[in-house]
């Protein structure tokens, strides 16, 4: 399941060089040709949009550890393997902090029983359905790379 240590080091070093010190990881969880998207609560920051299961990397936590923890916290699913890196995007957090989100395609253990803890809904979306939902351009780009490969 391990990411290459040199990949994680390279990714965080590039972010630091760009003066970005807040990191988020996002997981592309897929089932056949569909991906899991979670709907943010309407009263939350960027409320109502659909996003990847994602969250902040805590101090002293690796990207891999954060990805495993966040996927489990937000969906109840357990990451089995991290299949590939699909790029990053930058944004300003609710507190206006420069943030970089690193995105990875993951395989989860067999059960796809979603248990939401922070979101109000979820969908399994195919590429052709994506335009029906409010999704940021950055997430659309990452998903485009996922479906292209």
Beta strands, then each sheet from edge to edge (+ up, - down):
strand 1: 22-31
strand 2: 34-40
strand 3: 50-51
strand 4: 53-56
strand 5: 79-92
strand 6: 98-108
strand 7: 119-125
sheet 1: 3+ 2- 1+ 4-
sheet 2: 3+ 2- 1+ 6+ 5-
sheet 3: 3+ 2- 7+
end
